[in-house]
């Protein structure tokens, strides 16, 4: 999709409607800033400090006695900062002035894994279509999420990178001032050329062209400061680097939805291609395809089976118009499928539960199968017609979710790697996947 790059990152105030953000920034994959008034009432803004100073005791209190992973921002290993393990009390002492010569950044911290995030922030409606965290909450095989806190003193920073899974992210600065460098997709290739064939981890001293410039040898890059209370939307696949100009604490979420699931799927395919290329010398070994999926899981964080299950969950929940709690309640008991307790249901059992519910839903609603077959004939943006009036925006989002989950499933079913793994023939919905495959041949 061709996109128009603005010269500066636009600011959106409280008057911005969800439909405007969705159609002007989320779907076109363009960055934007949200003004401070969006977070003014968040409990974290008053609880974690005042007058621009972070109350480290309050931030760390729920984690007393626990081990934390922090990044040493003064060292590099394989293009990133090495991680250290230290207790919450040790980090507290470091923050208060016990200087051991390190610049330590507590980042990618799953602060809300055992805490209710609603006690700290109110999820903005703009970011409410969040398949990734919804699916993580739904899963019964693990306890994970993509809601993070970043806290570090002045000078801590994150090297140039794109976000996990090629997902979106949003970052709300609770206290402090951050500087961002962010490049439109493709501009990183110019950096590689300028850096002798590799991507530099630190671009703070580079010269850049203005975003939107035509035929520039220099990479286009937005450079801007994010003030306290402001939120920044980071699109999929945009390389970025962040520096804390003061002591900072922020709340960050990674997420994906109908607007970027195509990016995520293509990224997963490309990562598997790299895995297969790296171990092609043992391709004749029995179980090689499955071993590549294990490597993909270790490298990327998930694999085809998990991504396929996410899509099946989204398709099912949006068709039935039910929350993850309601879908979980409808699943057949794990003991009925495997004889196992469902206190902690393995992924393969959860997948079978979801496929069982999906299969029964499709059999009881023939129109569902017809709809799946008709989806390719629909205009890619037919759901936009539902956005004409603001009161229809959530219906439009649901329709978009359904459309893109179905389209991506159809694409996965035709993928030779998925077919080699047999992910489409193992579960109760195998008959449904066969219909969709036959329809595309």
Secondary structure, 3 states (H helix, E strand, C coil): CCCCCCCCCCEECCCCCHHHHHHHHHCCCCCEEECHHHCCCCHHHHHCEECCEECHHHHHHHHCCCEEEEEECCCCECCECCEEEEEHHHHHHHHCCCCCCCCEEEEEECCCCCCCHHHCCCCCHHHCCCHHHHHHHHCCCCCCCCEEEEEECCCCEEEEECCHHHCEEEEEEEECCEEEEEECCCCHHHHHHHCCCCCCCCCCCCCCECCCCCCCCCCECEEEEECCCCEEEECCCCEEEEEECCCEEEEEEEECCCCCHHHHHHHHHHHHHHHHHHCHHHCCCCCHHHHHHHHHHHHHCCCHHHHHHHHHHHHHHHHHCCCHHHHHHHCCCHHHHHCCCCCCCCHHHHHHHHHHHHHHHHHHCHHHHHHHHHHHHCCCCHHHHHHCCHHHHHHHHHHHHHHHHHHHHHHHHCCHHHHHHCCCCCCCCHHHHHHHHHHHC
